[in-house]
Amino acid sequence: MAALPALLAAVSLLSALQLGFFARRVGMSRMKHSVMPPATNGPPEFERTFRAHQNCLEFYPLFQVVLWTAGVFFNEAIAVVFGLAYLFGRHMYFFGYQRATKERLPGFYLCLVLLLTLTGLGAAGILNGILDEYFDIDLPKKIFRW
């Protein structure tokens, strides 16, 4: 039996916990600024917190897909390192956005680069798998002839 992707699962679980933490911060901001659900407008501080959480939710499915694709088809350990860096970028983004709109940008750009990197790694892994399985071409062996 192949080894289970425990590291990928751990990063996925950590990312879900991070989203839960961000949701709690939105709830705390609602209480602090007296913004009752389902309202999404209020003081700028609340709206920035709410938008930061929503933006994290919007990117979450994309992150999960590229994390698992890169981890399964390219290399689990490398995908996990980039996945953890992505979570750090999301942390930077969320708390930067809470402080001021422009402070979200460093975290956003870090996350964007990491998503593109994970996408590239996943695509490379899939391409290698297709070439190896259907065309009997071992791409790494052809590239790194020793």
Residue pairs with C-beta under 8 A, 6 or more apart in sequence:
5 68
5 71
5 72
5 76
7 71
7 76
7 77
7 80
8 67
8 68
8 71
8 72
8 76
8 79
8 80
8 83
10 80
11 67
11 80
11 83
11 84
11 87
12 64
12 67
12 68
14 84
14 87
15 60
15 63
15 64
15 83
15 87
15 90
18 56
18 87
18 90
18 91
19 53
19 56
19 57
19 60
22 52
22 53
22 56
22 94
23 53
25 49
25 53
25 94
25 98
26 49
26 50
26 53
29 35
29 45
29 46
29 49
29 50
30 36
30 37
30 42
30 46
32 46
33 42
33 43
33 45
33 46
34 42
35 41
35 42
35 43
35 46
40 47
40 50
41 47
45 98
48 97
48 98
48 99
48 100
48 101
49 97
49 98
51 97
52 93
52 94
52 97
52 98
52 104
53 94
55 93
55 97
56 90
56 93
56 94
59 90
59 111
59 115
62 115
63 83
63 86
63 115
63 118
66 115
66 118
66 119
66 122
67 79
67 82
67 83
67 86
67 118
68 79
69 118
69 119
69 122
69 125
69 126
70 78
70 79
70 82
70 118
70 119
70 121
70 122
70 125
71 79
71 80
71 83
72 125
73 122
73 125
73 126
73 128
73 129
74 121
74 122
74 124
74 125
75 121
75 125
78 121
79 118
79 121
82 114
82 117
82 118
82 121
83 118
85 110
85 114
86 110
86 111
86 114
86 115
86 118
88 110
89 107
89 108
89 110
89 111
89 114
90 107
90 111
91 107
92 106
92 107
92 110
93 104
93 107
93 108
93 110
93 111
94 107
96 103
96 104
96 105
96 106
96 107
97 103
97 104
97 107
127 139
128 139
128 140
131 137
131 138
131 139
132 138
132 139
